């Protein structure tokens, strides 16, 4: 039997932590980024019979330190995925405007 869990946050966005693996991609951004409200999803797929146990994290990030002409382009998309218990892979895209 396959089990799919959607782990959602009931904590307001400012209290939500940026995924700790972001520091491997960009330590400076990881130290100051904030989660954009409503843009934090964590998925888990477990199928013990098929030996499947994987995760996927998707976060919208805002860099509050962006200033000047780049102020509008202060948002990032961060994805992190892999097998539970491993470092997995990740991808950081941005900066961009929020609408992108």
Secondary structure, DSSP 8 states (H G I E B T S, - for coil): --EEEEE---S-GGGS---TTHHHH-HHHHHHEEEEEEEEEEEEEEEGGGTEEEEEEEEEEEETT--GGGGG--EEEEEEEEETTS--EEEEEEEE-TT-
